[in-house]
């Protein structure tokens, strides 16, 4: 099987022993694959990485998640048209699965009760820290309807984060845009605006 992401091996090389991702992210990508391509496709992605279905709040190796995202985006490309759109769909699935959980529902009620995306995005650094064990995120408000998130030492492609961050706007029923820029492998910046 060829590498579906040109930089997969480089991203794997950035990982450190002990870098982990919560099972919820694995489950979301596998569920998206199951919904779009069927059970067999999802099983083919899961089987080389783990014996059983992932448990949402267990931690699993980040290297395995990088492989899952890479091969899922390759498999889903036929459904979404491009690899970048497939990666965004994986990100949207992750945040959608989170907001379906009890913790996610509670966060939506507490943080976004006023429907203000800024409140939700201000919690992004802490939220990411509970989902993954690596990297740093910094939030900056740029106005009433505009924020910037900077990611350092992150492992995922920018498009996955665009899907996650855009999914927040979807959950809040707000129109807007998320534009990610990768400054170098592992460091990226996201400008988020809404109306």
N, C-alpha and C positions, 0 to 999 in steps of 0.2 A: 504494500500500500504506500503510495507516495505521500509526502508531507503536504497536508492541505493548507497550512500557513507557511509562507516563505520563512518566517522568523520563529517557528515553533522551537527549534533547537536552541536558538539564542535566548528565547524566553525561559526555557527550561534551565539553561545555564545561569540565569539570574536567580534561580531559587536557592534557598539555603535549607539545610536539614531542619525539619520542624515547621516549615511553611505549610499552612493548612487552609482549607476552605470548608465551610460548613456544608453538611449534607443537603441542606435545602437547595443550594445552587445546583448540585449534581441532579437532584430529583427534578428540579424545574426543567433543566435541559433535556433530561431523559423523557419527561412527560411531554414536552413540546415535540420531540422526535416521534414519540408514540402516537400523538394526536395527528401529526402531519404525514408520517411515513409508515406507521403501523408498529405493532408489538415486536415483530422480528427485528426490525431496524433498531429499535431502542435496546433490545437485548444484545444485539451485535456490538453496540457501543459500550454497554455496561460490562459485559462478560470479561473482557481483558483487564478491566480496572478494579472490579470488586466482585466478590462472590454473591452478595445479596444486594437488594435495593438499599440505597443510602437512607440513613436516619437523619431527619432534618437538622437536629442540633448536635450531632456527632461531628467531629472534625476528621477530614480526610486529606491525604497529601495534595498539595497544590499542583505538583507535577501531573498527577492523574487528572485534575480538573483542566489543566492546560491541554492535555491530550484529548479529553472529552470535548471541550469547546472546539478544538481544531477539527476533529473528525465529525462532530455534529454539524458544524457549519459547512463542511464539504458535502455531507449527506443532504442537508437542507437547502443547499444552493439551488437545486432544481425547483423547490417550492417557492423560493423568494426571489430568484432571478440572478442575484449576485452573492458572493461570499460575504461582502460587507453587510448587506441587508439580512442575511442569515445570522450573522453575529449580533446585529442589533436585536433581532427577534429573540435570540437566546437571552440577551440582557433584559428585554421586556418580560420574558417568561420568568426570569429570576425575581424581579421586583413584583410581578403579578402574583407569584406564588407566595412571596413574603406577605403581601397585603391580604392574602386570603387566610393567613395563619392568625391565631389568637393574638400573638404579639403584634403582628402587623395591623390588625384591626384596632387594637388598643392604641397603637401609635397614631394611626389615622385619626381616631377620635380625639386624642389628647393634643397632638401637635398641630393637626390641620383642621381643628374644629372651626376655625375662622376661614378656612379655605385659602390660607396664605401660603403659597409655595415657599416663600422665604423661610418661614418657620421650619418647614420640613427639610429644606436644604441645609439650614444651619446645623441640623443634627446629623448630616451625612458623614462627617468624620467619625463620630461615635458609632453610627450604624455600620459603617464599613469595618470598623475595628472589631465588632462582634461577629461579622461574617467571615473575615479573613484574618490571619495572624501576621501578615506582612504589610509593609508600606505605610505611608503617612499621607493624610489628606488635610488640606487647609481650605477653609471657607472664607470668602470675602464678599460682603454685600457691596454692590455697585450702584444701587439705587433702589427705588420701591419695587421694581419688577425685573431686576437684573442681578445675577450673582455669578461669582466665579469660584470654581473648585479646582485646586491644584493637587495633583497626585504625584507622589515621589516614591520611587522603589516599588512600583506596582507591576504586576505580572501580566495583566489581561490586555487584550487589544482594545484600543480606544472605542471601537464600535460597540463592544459589549457594554462599556460604561455609558455610551450615548443611549443605548437601549434602556439601561437601568434608570438613568437620570430622567430620560424622557417618559418612562413609565410612571414616575412620580406625578408629572403633570397630568397624565391620563387618569391616574387614580383620583386626582383632585378635580377632574373635569375642567381643566384649564387648557387653553390653546397656547402654544409656545414653541420654542426651538432649543435644541441643545447642539452646540458645535464644539467638537473636540479637536484638539491639536496635540499631536505627539511631538514633544520637543526633542526627545531621544528615547530609545527603548527603555521603558520603565518610568519615564517622566512625561506627564501630559497635563493639559489644562482644558477645562470645560467652561464655556460661556453659556449660561442658561438665561433665557428671556421669556417672558410670558405677558399676555394681555389681560 
